[in-house]
Amino acid sequence: MEPNQKINCTVSSCKYNNGDKDLCMLEAIHVAPMEDVDTETADESMCASYRYDEQ
């Protein structure tokens, strides 16, 4: 059974963001630690699937 993925996102500068619904339009995202640090708190991670929307 495939999961029903819903990714809430308010990062309007990302090209995958649907600003009308505050949703990410990707089927999945990759979350990675910032730089080469051991991640112990949530603010040390980021969406590695982010792409700048040039429009």
C-alpha positions as a LaTeX table, in Angstrom:
\begin{tabular}{lrrr}
\hline
Residue & $x$ (\AA) & $y$ (\AA) & $z$ (\AA) \\
\hline
Met1 & 0.00 & 0.00 & 0.00 \\
Glu2 & 1.42 & 3.38 & $-1.03$ \\
Pro3 & 1.44 & 6.10 & 1.65 \\
Asn4 & $-0.68$ & 9.20 & 1.06 \\
Gln5 & 2.04 & 11.85 & 1.39 \\
Lys6 & 1.18 & 15.44 & 2.31 \\
Ile7 & 4.07 & 17.86 & 2.82 \\
Asn8 & 3.10 & 21.22 & 4.32 \\
Cys9 & 5.43 & 24.02 & 3.24 \\
Thr10 & 5.39 & 27.82 & 3.46 \\
Val11 & 8.78 & 28.45 & 1.79 \\
Ser12 & 7.52 & 30.63 & $-1.06$ \\
Ser13 & 10.97 & 30.93 & $-2.69$ \\
Cys14 & 11.04 & 27.17 & $-3.46$ \\
Lys15 & 9.94 & 26.23 & $-6.97$ \\
Tyr16 & 8.10 & 23.16 & $-5.61$ \\
Asn17 & 5.89 & 25.22 & $-3.28$ \\
Asn18 & 2.19 & 25.65 & $-4.08$ \\
Gly19 & 1.68 & 29.01 & $-2.40$ \\
Asp20 & $-2.11$ & 28.86 & $-2.72$ \\
Lys21 & $-2.26$ & 25.75 & $-0.56$ \\
Asp22 & 1.06 & 25.99 & 1.36 \\
Leu23 & 2.01 & 22.53 & 0.08 \\
Cys24 & 5.13 & 20.99 & $-1.43$ \\
Met25 & 4.33 & 19.53 & $-4.84$ \\
Leu26 & 7.03 & 16.82 & $-4.66$ \\
Glu27 & 5.98 & 13.24 & $-3.90$ \\
Ala28 & 8.82 & 13.01 & $-1.38$ \\
Ile29 & 11.52 & 15.26 & 0.06 \\
His30 & 15.05 & 14.65 & 1.28 \\
Val31 & 15.91 & 16.06 & 4.71 \\
Ala32 & 19.62 & 16.39 & 5.45 \\
Pro33 & 21.81 & 17.82 & 8.21 \\
Met34 & 23.29 & 21.24 & 7.53 \\
Glu35 & 26.96 & 20.87 & 6.63 \\
Asp36 & 28.78 & 17.95 & 8.29 \\
Val37 & 27.43 & 18.20 & 11.82 \\
Asp38 & 25.90 & 15.58 & 14.08 \\
Thr39 & 22.22 & 16.41 & 14.15 \\
Glu40 & 20.90 & 16.58 & 17.70 \\
Thr41 & 18.15 & 19.16 & 17.23 \\
Ala42 & 15.63 & 19.83 & 14.47 \\
Asp43 & 17.11 & 23.23 & 13.59 \\
Glu44 & 20.31 & 21.49 & 12.44 \\
Ser45 & 18.45 & 19.93 & 9.51 \\
Met46 & 17.00 & 21.34 & 6.32 \\
Cys47 & 15.05 & 20.35 & 3.22 \\
Ala48 & 17.70 & 19.18 & 0.77 \\
Ser49 & 15.07 & 19.01 & $-2.00$ \\
Tyr50 & 14.73 & 22.83 & $-2.02$ \\
Arg51 & 15.26 & 24.53 & $-5.37$ \\
Tyr52 & 15.09 & 28.31 & $-5.82$ \\
Asp53 & 12.20 & 29.49 & $-7.98$ \\
Glu54 & 13.67 & 32.00 & $-10.44$ \\
Gln55 & 10.26 & 33.29 & $-11.55$ \\
\hline
\end{tabular}
